[in-house]
Amino acid sequence: MTSRLTNIKGVLLDLSGTLHIDNAVTLRAVEALRLLRDTGIKVRFVTNSTKTSDERLYAKLSKLGFDLSPSEIFTSLSAAKRLVQQRNYRPLLILKDEALEQFTDIRQDAPYNAVIIGLAPSKLDYQHMNSAFTALLGGADLVGIHRAKYYASAEGQLSLGPGGFVAALEYAADKKAELVGKPARAFYELALADMGLLESPENVAMVGDDVLADLGGGAQELGLLCVLVKTGKYREDDESKAKVPLDGIYDTFADFVNAVIS
């Protein structure tokens, strides 16, 4: 453990790939979270998951045994909805049906003034992508909930993430996407502010399995302590992709916690 990890006041935790993979908890993660909380260190959960609504996500995590409250979870899906409400967007939503539950109170009829795209495997086909392209040509803004290249299944197999589809729409419509999830700086700032640590990000660790989506961009801009775990989508030598040296690399989240409390 580096010296920078000796004065941690807060921890931002990735969920999928770090604490759990689908319906399987990573090694000793439930106990490790409890031990981390016992130290008095503040904890918030930051996730790019767009597979389901926040309500369903909280229910799943609770069922897996994690001790947390809904107010501690910051999702890119909720960040996207906040943006929709702030800008009075009437969006074309390319999301899974379970995630669409979060937008039932949002007007979603044409003409659209925004296209919002997340991980929705059954909808990332030509018909949906072309509808998005048409809306963008008509002046709609492009919002990517995140642009991860891939994600890991419970079996450890990597599958294509939404990043390539966001890039395809950017290229075809000649329009830059606005990203609302990790690693956007504003997304981390929401969680930091909630912890009361917005003014001291150097005392907050961001722990995740994706060296770019979890530990790049805004995490580095803010000066967060960047900690990589070798679970989930991690692949050998991923740490070499980091644009700045990482502050810690551990086999599991539980190993990180053990290092902190020791």
PEDASUL-V374642 format. One record per residue. N is the residue number from 1. RES is the residue in three letters. SS is DSSP state (~ for helix, > for strand, _ for the rest). D_FIRST is the distance of its C-alpha to the first C-alpha in Angstrom with 2 decimals. Layout:
BEGIN
n=N res=RES ss=SS d_first=D_FIRST
n=N res=RES ss=SS d_first=D_FIRST
END
This chain:
BEGIN
n=1 res=MET ss=_ d_first=0.00
n=2 res=THR ss=_ d_first=3.79
n=3 res=SER ss=~ d_first=6.63
n=4 res=ARG ss=~ d_first=8.16
n=5 res=LEU ss=~ d_first=6.57
n=6 res=THR ss=~ d_first=8.19
n=7 res=ASN ss=_ d_first=11.65
n=8 res=ILE ss=_ d_first=12.08
n=9 res=LYS ss=_ d_first=15.80
n=10 res=GLY ss=> d_first=16.32
n=11 res=VAL ss=> d_first=15.25
n=12 res=LEU ss=> d_first=17.42
n=13 res=LEU ss=> d_first=17.66
n=14 res=ASP ss=_ d_first=19.47
n=15 res=LEU ss=_ d_first=21.95
n=16 res=SER ss=> d_first=23.56
n=17 res=GLY ss=_ d_first=21.31
n=18 res=THR ss=_ d_first=18.32
n=19 res=LEU ss=_ d_first=20.03
n=20 res=HIS ss=> d_first=23.21
n=21 res=ILE ss=> d_first=25.16
n=22 res=ASP ss=_ d_first=28.76
n=23 res=ASN ss=_ d_first=29.81
n=24 res=ALA ss=> d_first=27.14
n=25 res=VAL ss=> d_first=24.05
n=26 res=THR ss=_ d_first=20.79
n=27 res=LEU ss=_ d_first=19.70
n=28 res=ARG ss=_ d_first=19.48
n=29 res=ALA ss=~ d_first=18.95
n=30 res=VAL ss=~ d_first=21.74
n=31 res=GLU ss=~ d_first=20.51
n=32 res=ALA ss=~ d_first=16.91
n=33 res=LEU ss=~ d_first=18.46
n=34 res=ARG ss=~ d_first=20.55
n=35 res=LEU ss=~ d_first=17.78
n=36 res=LEU ss=~ d_first=15.93
n=37 res=ARG ss=~ d_first=19.34
n=38 res=ASP ss=~ d_first=19.98
n=39 res=THR ss=_ d_first=17.34
n=40 res=GLY ss=_ d_first=19.51
n=41 res=ILE ss=_ d_first=17.10
n=42 res=LYS ss=> d_first=19.45
n=43 res=VAL ss=> d_first=19.38
n=44 res=ARG ss=> d_first=21.46
n=45 res=PHE ss=> d_first=22.07
n=46 res=VAL ss=> d_first=22.78
n=47 res=THR ss=> d_first=24.60
n=48 res=ASN ss=_ d_first=26.84
n=49 res=SER ss=_ d_first=28.83
n=50 res=THR ss=_ d_first=32.54
n=51 res=LYS ss=_ d_first=33.88
n=52 res=THR ss=_ d_first=35.09
n=53 res=SER ss=_ d_first=35.83
n=54 res=ASP ss=~ d_first=33.44
n=55 res=GLU ss=~ d_first=35.60
n=56 res=ARG ss=~ d_first=35.39
n=57 res=LEU ss=~ d_first=31.62
n=58 res=TYR ss=~ d_first=31.20
n=59 res=ALA ss=~ d_first=33.65
n=60 res=LYS ss=~ d_first=31.80
n=61 res=LEU ss=~ d_first=28.40
n=62 res=SER ss=~ d_first=30.20
n=63 res=LYS ss=~ d_first=32.00
n=64 res=LEU ss=_ d_first=28.79
n=65 res=GLY ss=_ d_first=27.85
n=66 res=PHE ss=_ d_first=25.39
n=67 res=ASP ss=_ d_first=25.99
n=68 res=LEU ss=_ d_first=26.40
n=69 res=SER ss=_ d_first=29.22
n=70 res=PRO ss=~ d_first=30.82
n=71 res=SER ss=~ d_first=30.14
n=72 res=GLU ss=~ d_first=26.34
n=73 res=ILE ss=> d_first=26.73
n=74 res=PHE ss=> d_first=27.00
n=75 res=THR ss=> d_first=28.58
n=76 res=SER ss=~ d_first=29.72
n=77 res=LEU ss=~ d_first=33.06
n=78 res=SER ss=~ d_first=33.53
n=79 res=ALA ss=~ d_first=32.56
n=80 res=ALA ss=~ d_first=35.26
n=81 res=LYS ss=~ d_first=37.79
n=82 res=ARG ss=~ d_first=37.09
n=83 res=LEU ss=~ d_first=37.82
n=84 res=VAL ss=~ d_first=40.98
n=85 res=GLN ss=~ d_first=42.23
n=86 res=GLN ss=~ d_first=41.52
n=87 res=ARG ss=~ d_first=43.39
n=88 res=ASN ss=_ d_first=46.04
n=89 res=TYR ss=_ d_first=45.23
n=90 res=ARG ss=_ d_first=47.48
n=91 res=PRO ss=> d_first=45.08
n=92 res=LEU ss=> d_first=45.50
n=93 res=LEU ss=> d_first=42.63
n=94 res=ILE ss=> d_first=41.35
n=95 res=LEU ss=_ d_first=39.32
n=96 res=LYS ss=_ d_first=39.49
n=97 res=ASP ss=~ d_first=42.15
n=98 res=GLU ss=~ d_first=39.67
n=99 res=ALA ss=~ d_first=37.92
n=100 res=LEU ss=~ d_first=41.34
n=101 res=GLU ss=~ d_first=41.85
n=102 res=GLN ss=~ d_first=39.75
n=103 res=PHE ss=~ d_first=42.35
n=104 res=THR ss=_ d_first=45.59
n=105 res=ASP ss=_ d_first=46.52
n=106 res=ILE ss=_ d_first=46.16
n=107 res=ARG ss=_ d_first=49.21
n=108 res=GLN ss=_ d_first=48.70
n=109 res=ASP ss=_ d_first=52.09
n=110 res=ALA ss=_ d_first=53.09
n=111 res=PRO ss=_ d_first=53.27
n=112 res=TYR ss=_ d_first=49.49
n=113 res=ASN ss=_ d_first=47.75
n=114 res=ALA ss=> d_first=44.26
n=115 res=VAL ss=> d_first=42.73
n=116 res=ILE ss=> d_first=39.52
n=117 res=ILE ss=> d_first=37.84
n=118 res=GLY ss=_ d_first=35.06
n=119 res=LEU ss=_ d_first=34.35
n=120 res=ALA ss=_ d_first=37.83
n=121 res=PRO ss=~ d_first=38.58
n=122 res=SER ss=~ d_first=42.20
n=123 res=LYS ss=~ d_first=42.96
n=124 res=LEU ss=_ d_first=41.42
n=125 res=ASP ss=_ d_first=44.76
n=126 res=TYR ss=~ d_first=47.38
n=127 res=GLN ss=~ d_first=49.37
n=128 res=HIS ss=~ d_first=46.56
n=129 res=MET ss=~ d_first=45.05
n=130 res=ASN ss=~ d_first=48.52
n=131 res=SER ss=~ d_first=49.17
n=132 res=ALA ss=~ d_first=46.00
n=133 res=PHE ss=~ d_first=47.14
n=134 res=THR ss=~ d_first=50.55
n=135 res=ALA ss=~ d_first=49.13
n=136 res=LEU ss=~ d_first=47.01
n=137 res=LEU ss=~ d_first=50.12
n=138 res=GLY ss=_ d_first=51.84
n=139 res=GLY ss=_ d_first=49.41
n=140 res=ALA ss=_ d_first=46.75
n=141 res=ASP ss=> d_first=43.18
n=142 res=LEU ss=> d_first=40.46
n=143 res=VAL ss=> d_first=37.42
n=144 res=GLY ss=> d_first=34.61
n=145 res=ILE ss=_ d_first=32.61
n=146 res=HIS ss=_ d_first=29.86
n=147 res=ARG ss=_ d_first=30.00
n=148 res=ALA ss=_ d_first=27.55
n=149 res=LYS ss=_ d_first=28.71
n=150 res=TYR ss=> d_first=28.37
n=151 res=TYR ss=> d_first=27.21
n=152 res=ALA ss=> d_first=26.63
n=153 res=SER ss=_ d_first=29.12
n=154 res=ALA ss=_ d_first=28.59
n=155 res=GLU ss=_ d_first=29.47
n=156 res=GLY ss=_ d_first=26.75
n=157 res=GLN ss=_ d_first=29.41
n=158 res=LEU ss=> d_first=28.89
n=159 res=SER ss=> d_first=31.69
n=160 res=LEU ss=> d_first=32.76
n=161 res=GLY ss=_ d_first=31.45
n=162 res=PRO ss=_ d_first=33.46
n=163 res=GLY ss=~ d_first=32.15
n=164 res=GLY ss=~ d_first=34.86
n=165 res=PHE ss=~ d_first=37.57
n=166 res=VAL ss=~ d_first=36.52
n=167 res=ALA ss=~ d_first=36.67
n=168 res=ALA ss=~ d_first=40.08
n=169 res=LEU ss=~ d_first=41.52
n=170 res=GLU ss=~ d_first=40.19
n=171 res=TYR ss=~ d_first=41.89
n=172 res=ALA ss=~ d_first=45.11
n=173 res=ALA ss=~ d_first=45.66
n=174 res=ASP ss=_ d_first=44.31
n=175 res=LYS ss=_ d_first=42.25
n=176 res=LYS ss=_ d_first=38.61
n=177 res=ALA ss=_ d_first=36.81
n=178 res=GLU ss=> d_first=35.12
n=179 res=LEU ss=> d_first=31.87
n=180 res=VAL ss=_ d_first=31.08
n=181 res=GLY ss=_ d_first=27.96
n=182 res=LYS ss=_ d_first=24.45
n=183 res=PRO ss=_ d_first=23.54
n=184 res=ALA ss=_ d_first=26.31
n=185 res=ARG ss=~ d_first=25.22
n=186 res=ALA ss=~ d_first=27.86
n=187 res=PHE ss=~ d_first=26.54
n=188 res=TYR ss=~ d_first=23.12
n=189 res=GLU ss=~ d_first=25.08
n=190 res=LEU ss=~ d_first=27.15
n=191 res=ALA ss=~ d_first=24.26
n=192 res=LEU ss=~ d_first=22.75
n=193 res=ALA ss=~ d_first=26.25
n=194 res=ASP ss=~ d_first=26.72
n=195 res=MET ss=~ d_first=23.71
n=196 res=GLY ss=_ d_first=25.04
n=197 res=LEU ss=_ d_first=22.00
n=198 res=LEU ss=_ d_first=23.73
n=199 res=GLU ss=_ d_first=23.76
n=200 res=SER ss=_ d_first=20.07
n=201 res=PRO ss=~ d_first=18.26
n=202 res=GLU ss=~ d_first=15.46
n=203 res=ASN ss=~ d_first=14.47
n=204 res=VAL ss=> d_first=14.66
n=205 res=ALA ss=> d_first=12.36
n=206 res=MET ss=> d_first=14.38
n=207 res=VAL ss=> d_first=13.51
n=208 res=GLY ss=> d_first=15.89
n=209 res=ASP ss=_ d_first=17.14
n=210 res=ASP ss=_ d_first=19.08
n=211 res=VAL ss=_ d_first=17.45
n=212 res=LEU ss=_ d_first=20.65
n=213 res=ALA ss=_ d_first=22.17
n=214 res=ASP ss=_ d_first=19.12
n=215 res=LEU ss=_ d_first=16.88
n=216 res=GLY ss=_ d_first=19.68
n=217 res=GLY ss=_ d_first=22.59
n=218 res=GLY ss=~ d_first=22.53
n=219 res=ALA ss=~ d_first=18.82
n=220 res=GLN ss=~ d_first=18.33
n=221 res=GLU ss=~ d_first=21.55
n=222 res=LEU ss=~ d_first=20.48
n=223 res=GLY ss=_ d_first=17.15
n=224 res=LEU ss=_ d_first=15.21
n=225 res=LEU ss=> d_first=11.45
n=226 res=CYS ss=> d_first=11.75
n=227 res=VAL ss=> d_first=9.96
n=228 res=LEU ss=> d_first=11.90
n=229 res=VAL ss=> d_first=12.93
n=230 res=LYS ss=_ d_first=15.20
n=231 res=THR ss=_ d_first=18.09
n=232 res=GLY ss=_ d_first=21.27
n=233 res=LYS ss=_ d_first=22.25
n=234 res=TYR ss=_ d_first=19.27
n=235 res=ARG ss=_ d_first=20.77
n=236 res=GLU ss=_ d_first=19.65
n=237 res=ASP ss=_ d_first=18.38
n=238 res=ASP ss=~ d_first=18.35
n=239 res=GLU ss=~ d_first=15.27
n=240 res=SER ss=~ d_first=17.78
n=241 res=LYS ss=~ d_first=19.79
n=242 res=ALA ss=_ d_first=17.45
n=243 res=LYS ss=_ d_first=19.40
n=244 res=VAL ss=_ d_first=16.50
n=245 res=PRO ss=_ d_first=13.06
n=246 res=LEU ss=_ d_first=10.68
n=247 res=ASP ss=_ d_first=7.64
n=248 res=GLY ss=> d_first=6.04
n=249 res=ILE ss=> d_first=8.26
n=250 res=TYR ss=> d_first=9.14
n=251 res=ASP ss=_ d_first=12.60
n=252 res=THR ss=_ d_first=13.65
n=253 res=PHE ss=~ d_first=13.36
n=254 res=ALA ss=~ d_first=13.70
n=255 res=ASP ss=~ d_first=10.60
n=256 res=PHE ss=~ d_first=8.65
n=257 res=VAL ss=~ d_first=10.88
n=258 res=ASN ss=~ d_first=10.48
n=259 res=ALA ss=~ d_first=6.80
n=260 res=VAL ss=~ d_first=8.23
n=261 res=ILE ss=~ d_first=11.35
n=262 res=SER ss=_ d_first=10.34
END
